Amino acid sequence: MPCRIEPSPHAPHVTDAPLPAALEWIATDLERLAAAGLVRPHRVRDGRQGGEVILDGRTLLNFGSNDYLGYAGDVRLTKAASKAACAEGFGAGASPLVSGHSRAHDDLERAIADLLDVPAAVTFPSGFAANSATIAALVGPGDFIASDARNHASIIDGCRLSRAEVAVYPHRDMATLDGLLAGAAGRRRLVVTDSLFSMDGTLAPLADLCDLARRHAAMLMVDEAHATGVFGARGSGLVESAGVSDGVAIRTGTLSKAVGAAGGFVAGHAELVRWLKHTARAWIFSTAHPPAVAAAATRAIGLFAAEPHRRRELLERAAVFRGRLADAGLEIGSAEAQIVPIVAGTAEAAVALAARLADLGLFVPAIRPPSVPQGKSLVRASISWLHSESDLQRLTDAIISSHR
């Protein structure tokens, strides 16, 4: 029987009183955000993620989620989660170091290590926690980090938390990175990059990065958040498809995108994982995420092997979609994957384009600074296996007509 969730009754909202004097600056700064076109809407979703989504009561074709393989709403994950919840309860109840690490978590970490063909893995409550905690556990004051300019916020914050010296190199600029590493002093050196960049849809030059890391005796950390499940013969990501696993010391990722669940992971050498369990503060001091979530993620990873056609068909459809937009003269940058940016220019132009698309029944969110550089605001279409050829043609036609 399909799941049915009844709407919950809502208590009446409490009317806001005037801000206390100590918080009056918030109202002023919110007004500045509004004037710059940077106020973010807060949407409420009803029902499951899928090819369609109900947001604020409107049913829209969903190009705003990272559910690349269509597993977030898959009943097979729901069943796996339900079985684990019955066996182990819902809440983990403690940090992994105390009593929060359940059999479901252990199974998940083994599944991740097997998927990536590495000795060990450790899971975190989120991908953000995995990145930020891992960087701070690997380097500190007196060390050196080189970070791609388009890296995710979790990497940026991890660099800040580490208190190491940080050099940001231009996006995918290997010549500049080479020079930075040649001149870097310090105890340890870390190069950190996304493999698939979430706002641009571009791919990191992993072979070149491995070569530079090797020549300059640096650790290379690669975040596979948007590539896990989508790339590689097994679906483990771009490190696999590029054939460079030997050159990547630390691999991180998330379970909330193509995996369709929640949480983050770090994988690699068993001693690396052992070190993180002694030093990664977000793992040591956070309650483990629910065992039911871990069981759902393990089920999805099993589906990567059973349903390889999903990633193949996803990438084929995304390539056709990108080609149609490029042929129409739209600016999509150097996108090479299932993430396709359509550059609008100003923040106001991106918001207006997203609104026109929503009026046509399409949810394609606007992305504005600080997520992208000034003058490069865009709408980002995230393609899912659930989208049919006709869905993508409808989106193509709408973008072309709305962008004029």
C-alpha positions as CSV (number, residue, x, y, z in Angstrom):
1,M,0.0,0.0,0.0
2,P,1.5,3.4,-0.9
3,C,2.4,5.8,1.9
4,R,-0.2,8.3,2.9
5,I,0.6,11.3,5.1
6,E,-2.2,13.5,6.3
7,P,-1.6,17.2,6.4
8,S,-0.8,18.3,9.9
9,P,-2.8,21.1,11.5
10,H,-0.9,24.3,12.0
11,A,-1.0,26.5,15.1
12,P,-1.7,30.1,14.3
13,H,1.4,32.2,13.8
14,V,2.5,34.4,16.6
15,T,2.6,38.0,15.4
16,D,6.2,39.4,15.5
17,A,6.9,42.1,18.0
18,P,9.4,44.8,17.1
19,L,12.9,43.6,17.0
20,P,14.9,44.1,20.2
21,A,17.4,46.9,20.0
22,A,20.3,44.5,19.8
23,L,18.8,42.9,16.7
24,E,17.7,46.0,14.8
25,W,20.6,45.7,12.4
26,I,18.9,42.6,10.9
27,A,16.0,44.6,9.5
28,T,18.5,47.0,7.9
29,D,20.6,44.3,6.3
30,L,17.5,42.4,5.1
31,E,16.5,45.6,3.3
32,R,19.9,45.8,1.7
33,L,19.5,42.2,0.4
34,A,16.1,43.0,-1.0
35,A,17.5,46.1,-2.8
36,A,20.2,43.9,-4.3
37,G,17.7,41.3,-5.5
38,L,19.2,38.7,-3.2
39,V,16.3,37.8,-1.0
40,R,15.8,34.0,-1.1
41,P,12.3,32.5,-1.1
42,H,11.4,29.8,1.4
43,R,9.3,27.2,-0.3
44,V,7.2,24.4,1.2
45,R,7.1,21.1,-0.6
46,D,4.2,18.6,-0.4
47,G,4.7,15.0,-1.3
48,R,7.8,13.3,-2.6
49,Q,10.6,14.6,-4.7
50,G,10.2,13.4,-8.3
51,G,10.0,14.5,-11.9
52,E,7.2,16.8,-10.7
53,V,7.1,18.6,-7.4
54,I,4.4,20.5,-5.5
55,L,5.9,23.7,-4.1
56,D,3.7,26.2,-2.3
57,G,0.7,24.4,-3.7
58,R,1.8,24.6,-7.4
59,T,2.6,21.4,-9.3
60,L,5.8,22.0,-11.4
61,L,8.2,20.0,-13.5
62,N,11.1,19.7,-11.1
63,F,14.5,20.9,-12.3
64,G,15.5,22.1,-8.9
65,S,16.5,19.0,-7.0
66,N,19.8,17.0,-7.0
67,D,17.8,13.7,-7.2
68,Y,19.8,12.8,-10.3
69,L,18.8,9.1,-10.5
70,G,15.3,9.5,-9.2
71,Y,15.9,7.5,-5.9
72,A,14.8,10.2,-3.4
73,G,11.1,9.2,-3.7
74,D,11.7,5.6,-4.6
75,V,9.6,3.2,-2.5
76,R,12.5,0.7,-2.3
77,L,14.4,3.2,-0.2
78,T,11.3,3.9,1.9
79,K,10.9,0.2,2.6
80,A,14.6,-0.2,3.5
81,A,14.3,2.7,5.9
82,S,11.1,1.4,7.5
83,K,12.7,-2.0,8.1
84,A,15.7,-0.5,9.7
85,A,13.5,1.8,11.8
86,C,11.6,-1.1,13.1
87,A,14.8,-3.0,14.0
88,E,16.9,-0.1,15.4
89,G,14.5,2.7,16.2
90,F,14.6,6.0,14.4
91,G,17.0,8.3,16.2
92,A,20.6,7.2,16.6
93,G,20.6,8.6,20.2
94,A,24.3,9.3,20.5
95,S,27.5,10.1,18.6
96,P,29.1,7.3,16.7
97,L,31.9,7.2,19.3
98,V,29.4,6.4,22.1
99,S,26.5,4.2,21.1
100,G,25.2,5.9,17.9
101,H,27.0,3.7,15.4
102,S,24.4,1.1,14.4
103,R,24.6,-2.0,12.3
104,A,22.9,0.0,9.5
105,H,25.7,2.6,9.7
106,D,28.3,-0.1,9.6
107,D,26.7,-1.7,6.5
108,L,26.6,1.6,4.8
109,E,30.2,2.4,5.4
110,R,31.2,-1.0,4.0
111,A,28.9,-0.4,1.0
112,I,30.6,3.0,0.3
113,A,34.1,1.5,0.6
114,D,33.1,-1.3,-1.8
115,L,31.6,1.1,-4.3
116,L,34.7,3.3,-4.3
117,D,37.0,0.3,-4.2
118,V,38.9,1.6,-1.2
119,P,39.7,0.0,2.2
120,A,37.5,2.1,4.4
121,A,34.8,4.9,4.7
122,V,33.2,6.9,7.5
123,T,29.8,8.6,7.3
124,F,28.9,12.0,8.6
125,P,25.5,13.7,9.3
126,S,25.8,15.7,6.1
127,G,28.2,16.3,3.2
128,F,28.9,19.8,4.5
129,A,30.0,18.3,7.8
130,A,32.2,15.7,6.0
131,N,34.1,18.4,4.0
132,S,34.5,21.0,6.7
133,A,35.5,18.5,9.4
134,T,37.9,16.6,7.2
135,I,39.9,19.6,5.9
136,A,40.3,20.9,9.5
137,A,41.5,17.4,10.6
138,L,44.1,17.2,7.8
139,V,45.7,20.6,8.0
140,G,46.1,23.4,10.4
141,P,48.2,26.5,11.3
142,G,51.5,26.3,9.4
143,D,50.1,24.2,6.6
144,F,49.0,25.2,3.1
145,I,45.8,24.7,1.1
146,A,45.2,25.3,-2.6
147,S,41.4,25.5,-3.4
148,D,39.6,25.9,-6.7
149,A,37.8,29.2,-6.9
150,R,34.5,27.5,-7.7
151,N,34.6,25.0,-4.8
152,H,31.5,24.4,-2.7
153,A,30.9,26.4,0.5
154,S,31.6,23.4,2.7
155,I,35.1,23.3,1.3
156,I,35.5,27.0,1.7
157,D,34.4,26.8,5.3
158,G,36.6,23.8,6.0
159,C,39.6,25.8,4.8
160,R,38.7,28.7,7.1
161,L,38.2,26.4,10.1
162,S,41.6,24.8,9.5
163,R,43.4,28.1,10.0
164,A,46.0,27.0,7.4
165,E,47.2,29.3,4.8
166,V,44.7,29.2,1.9
167,A,45.4,30.1,-1.7
168,V,42.4,30.2,-4.1
169,Y,43.4,29.4,-7.7
170,P,41.3,30.4,-10.7
171,H,38.8,27.8,-11.7
172,R,40.6,24.8,-13.2
173,D,43.8,26.8,-13.8
174,M,46.5,24.2,-13.5
175,A,49.4,26.6,-14.4
176,T,48.5,28.9,-11.5
177,L,48.1,25.9,-9.2
178,D,51.5,24.6,-10.2
179,G,53.1,27.9,-9.3
180,L,51.3,28.1,-6.0
181,L,52.4,24.7,-5.0
182,A,56.0,25.4,-6.1
183,G,56.2,28.4,-3.8
184,A,54.3,26.9,-0.8
185,A,56.0,26.4,2.4
186,G,54.7,24.7,5.5
187,R,54.4,21.3,7.1
188,R,51.7,19.8,4.9
189,R,50.1,20.7,1.5
190,L,46.5,20.0,0.6
191,V,44.9,20.5,-2.8
192,V,41.1,20.4,-2.6
193,T,38.5,20.4,-5.4
194,D,35.0,19.4,-6.4
195,S,35.0,16.8,-9.2
196,L,31.8,18.2,-10.7
197,F,31.2,21.8,-9.9
198,S,27.7,22.4,-8.6
199,M,27.0,25.8,-10.2
200,D,28.8,25.4,-13.5
201,G,28.4,21.8,-14.4
202,T,32.1,21.7,-15.2
203,L,34.5,18.8,-14.5
204,A,37.8,19.1,-12.6
205,P,40.9,18.1,-14.6
206,L,41.6,15.2,-12.3
207,A,44.5,13.7,-14.1
208,D,46.4,17.0,-14.1
209,L,45.5,17.5,-10.4
210,C,46.9,14.1,-9.6
211,D,50.1,14.9,-11.5
212,L,50.6,18.2,-9.7
213,A,49.8,16.7,-6.3
214,R,52.3,14.0,-6.9
215,R,55.1,16.3,-8.1
216,H,54.6,18.7,-5.2
217,A,54.1,16.1,-2.5
218,A,50.6,17.3,-1.7
219,M,47.5,15.5,-0.5
220,L,44.7,15.6,-3.1
221,M,41.1,15.7,-1.7
222,V,38.2,15.4,-4.2
223,D,34.6,16.0,-3.4
224,E,32.4,13.7,-5.5
225,A,29.1,15.1,-4.2
226,H,27.4,15.7,-7.6
227,A,29.3,12.9,-9.4
228,T,28.6,9.9,-7.1
229,G,26.1,7.6,-8.8
230,V,26.2,9.5,-12.1
231,F,29.8,8.8,-13.4
232,G,31.9,5.7,-13.6
233,A,31.2,2.1,-14.6
234,R,30.1,1.3,-11.0
235,G,28.7,4.8,-10.4
236,S,31.3,5.8,-7.9
237,G,32.1,9.1,-9.5
238,L,34.5,11.0,-11.7
239,V,37.6,9.6,-9.9
240,E,36.6,6.2,-11.2
241,S,35.8,7.3,-14.7
242,A,39.0,9.3,-15.0
243,G,41.0,6.3,-13.8
244,V,42.9,8.2,-11.2
245,S,42.0,6.6,-7.9
246,D,45.6,5.9,-7.0
247,G,46.4,9.7,-7.1
248,V,43.5,10.8,-4.9
249,A,44.3,10.5,-1.2
250,I,40.9,11.6,0.2
251,R,37.5,11.2,-1.5
252,T,34.4,12.8,0.0
253,G,30.8,12.9,-1.1
254,T,27.2,13.1,-0.1
255,L,24.3,10.7,0.2
256,S,21.7,13.4,-0.4
257,K,21.9,13.7,-4.2
258,A,22.0,10.8,-6.6
259,V,21.9,8.4,-3.6
260,G,18.5,9.9,-2.6
261,A,19.0,9.8,1.2
262,A,21.1,12.1,3.5
263,G,24.5,12.3,5.1
264,G,28.1,12.6,3.9
265,F,31.1,10.3,3.7
266,V,34.9,10.3,3.5
267,A,36.7,7.3,2.0
268,G,40.2,6.1,1.4
269,H,43.0,4.4,3.3
270,A,42.0,2.7,6.5
271,E,44.5,4.8,8.5
272,L,42.9,8.0,7.1
273,V,39.5,6.9,8.3
274,R,41.0,6.0,11.7
275,W,42.6,9.4,11.9
276,L,39.3,11.2,11.2
277,K,37.6,9.2,13.9
278,H,40.0,10.7,16.3
279,T,40.1,14.3,15.0
280,A,37.1,15.2,12.8
281,R,35.0,17.2,15.3
282,A,31.7,17.0,13.3
283,W,31.9,13.2,13.6
284,I,33.1,13.1,17.2
285,F,30.6,15.6,18.6
286,S,27.5,15.0,16.4
287,T,24.8,12.5,16.9
288,A,24.9,9.9,14.2
289,H,22.2,10.3,11.5
290,P,19.2,8.0,11.9
291,P,19.9,4.3,11.1
292,A,16.9,4.3,8.8
293,V,18.6,6.9,6.6
294,A,21.7,4.8,6.5
295,A,19.7,1.8,5.4
296,A,18.0,3.8,2.6
297,A,21.4,4.9,1.4
298,T,22.8,1.4,1.4
299,R,19.8,0.3,-0.7
300,A,20.3,3.0,-3.2
301,I,24.0,2.1,-3.6
302,G,22.9,-1.4,-4.3
303,L,20.7,-0.1,-7.1
304,F,23.7,1.6,-8.8
305,A,24.9,-1.9,-9.8
306,A,21.4,-3.2,-10.6
307,E,20.3,-0.2,-12.7
308,P,23.3,1.2,-14.6
309,H,21.0,2.3,-17.4
310,R,19.8,5.2,-15.2
311,R,23.1,7.0,-15.2
312,R,23.8,6.2,-18.9
313,E,20.4,7.5,-20.0
314,L,20.7,10.6,-17.7
315,L,24.0,11.7,-19.2
316,E,22.7,11.0,-22.8
317,R,19.6,13.2,-22.2
318,A,21.6,15.9,-20.5
319,A,24.0,16.1,-23.5
320,V,21.1,16.5,-25.9
321,F,19.6,19.2,-23.7
322,R,22.9,21.1,-23.5
323,G,23.4,20.9,-27.3
324,R,20.0,22.3,-28.0
325,L,20.6,25.3,-25.7
326,A,24.0,25.9,-27.1
327,D,22.6,25.7,-30.7
328,A,20.1,28.4,-29.7
329,G,22.9,30.7,-28.7
330,L,22.3,30.6,-24.9
331,E,25.2,30.9,-22.5
332,I,25.7,27.7,-20.6
333,G,29.4,28.0,-20.0
334,S,31.5,24.8,-20.2
335,A,28.9,22.6,-18.6
336,E,29.5,18.9,-19.3
337,A,27.1,17.0,-17.0
338,Q,23.6,16.9,-15.7
339,I,23.9,20.3,-14.1
340,V,23.2,23.0,-16.8
341,P,23.5,26.7,-15.9
342,I,21.7,29.2,-18.2
343,V,23.4,32.6,-17.5
344,A,21.0,35.5,-17.2
345,G,23.4,38.2,-16.0
346,T,22.1,40.3,-13.1
347,A,20.4,38.9,-10.1
348,E,17.1,40.6,-11.1
349,A,17.3,39.0,-14.6
350,A,17.8,35.5,-13.1
351,V,14.9,35.9,-10.8
352,A,12.7,37.2,-13.6
353,L,13.6,34.3,-15.8
354,A,12.9,31.8,-13.1
355,A,9.5,33.4,-12.5
356,R,8.6,33.2,-16.2
357,L,9.6,29.5,-16.3
358,A,7.5,28.9,-13.1
359,D,4.5,30.5,-14.8
360,L,5.0,27.9,-17.6
361,G,4.9,25.1,-15.0
362,L,8.7,24.6,-14.7
363,F,10.7,24.9,-11.5
364,V,14.2,26.1,-12.4
365,P,15.7,28.0,-9.5
366,A,17.6,31.3,-9.8
367,I,21.2,31.2,-8.5
368,R,22.7,34.5,-7.4
369,P,25.7,35.9,-5.6
370,P,27.5,34.7,-3.4
371,S,26.8,31.3,-5.0
372,V,28.0,32.7,-8.4
373,P,30.1,35.8,-9.3
374,Q,28.5,39.2,-9.7
375,G,27.1,39.6,-13.2
376,K,26.9,35.8,-13.7
377,S,23.5,35.1,-12.0
378,L,21.7,32.2,-13.7
379,V,19.0,29.7,-13.5
380,R,20.2,26.1,-12.9
381,A,18.5,23.1,-14.5
382,S,19.3,19.9,-12.6
383,I,18.4,17.0,-14.9
384,S,17.1,13.8,-13.4
385,W,16.7,10.3,-14.9
386,L,13.0,10.9,-14.2
387,H,12.8,13.6,-16.9
388,S,11.6,12.3,-20.2
389,E,12.7,13.5,-23.6
390,S,9.4,15.5,-23.9
391,D,10.0,17.1,-20.5
392,L,13.5,18.3,-21.6
393,Q,12.1,19.5,-25.0
394,R,9.4,21.4,-23.1
395,L,12.1,23.0,-20.9
396,T,14.3,23.8,-23.9
397,D,11.4,25.6,-25.7
398,A,10.4,27.5,-22.5
399,I,14.0,28.7,-21.8
400,I,14.5,29.8,-25.4
401,S,11.3,31.7,-25.5
402,S,11.6,33.2,-22.0
403,H,15.2,34.3,-22.4
404,R,14.6,36.5,-25.4
